[in-house]
Amino acid sequence: SDLLSRAAELAEAVVRPEDETGRPAGPGALAAEVALATVHLERNELSRSRSWYRRAREALRSRPDRLIDAAAGLTAARRCLAGGHGRAALEIAARVRQGWSPPAWIGHRLLLLDSSAYLMMGDFPSAADAASRAGPASSLGAAAALAAARLAAGNPEAATEVLASAPWTEETTDSVRLMAWLTDAQLSFGRGADARGRQSLEQALRLGEPEQHRLPFV
């Protein structure tokens, strides 16, 4: 998910050739459409993301694929969050889970999505619970989500403690690191540590700039 330019390049190579019906050719076209919807979402290009998502949804009706459908659902739910619609994001997440046991990576992302949605709705205990179930001791993304929930609930000390003990491993993706730095910046500015806040914000900007990750800042 971090190499947005490369993902877009690969996806566009699949969807560019079109058959006589106007549908993209090739078995990877459906996944490519979801990938492009995700890339444009990360760059906060919401109308372009929505356009690719609608193409994917149309194709999924005639060619069902549970895994790609789940990936499309994650993108749709995150776009709801971008628009400030926490309840709608939770409803999509519930539909993604319905009727099967999603792979662990999808389950993890759904929990983080739940946490963000509850946080947006002002339900801080539920936000913290979802983040806790995502495993903050082993996941920087879950730790950042839990810290954000603790901070929103008025407990910056607990938020700082969670983020300080978070696992910053080499395997952690840049997009997750970016969210953690943004959370640290918010914590720092909130307690008057403006110098650290600026440093954390600068780290986030440095991580987001190469691939144009705009959505986390929005």
ZIHU-V291425 format. One record per pair of residues at least 24 apart in sequence whose ideal C-beta (glycine too) atoms are under 7 Angstrom apart, sorted by sequence separation. I is the first residue (numbers start at 1). J is the second residue. If there is no record, write none. Layout:
# ZIHU-V291425
I,J
I,J
This chain:
# ZIHU-V291425
11,35
89,113
90,114
163,187
11,36
124,149
30,56
33,59
70,96
108,134
136,162
140,166
178,204
181,207
90,117
140,167
160,187
7,35
8,36
89,117
124,152
140,168
159,187
30,59
50,79
112,141
116,145
119,148
124,153
138,167
178,207
30,60
49,79
112,142
115,145
119,149
136,166
177,207
178,208
8,39
86,117
156,187
7,39
70,102
140,172
30,63
46,79
112,145
119,152
174,207
34,68
41,75
66,100
86,120
87,121
115,149
156,190
182,216
4,39
30,65
74,109
78,113
81,116
86,121
141,176
144,179
148,183
151,186
156,191
178,213
46,82
70,106
77,113
81,117
84,120
140,176
144,180
147,183
151,187
31,68
34,71
38,75
41,78
140,177
179,216
4,42
30,68
34,72
37,75
41,79
141,179
175,213
178,216
4,43
74,113
81,120
144,183
151,190
140,180
147,187
34,75
82,215
82,218
43,212
44,214
2,173
42,213
43,214
44,215
1,173
2,174
2,175
42,215
1,175
41,215
44,218
5,211
4,211
3,211
4,212
2,211
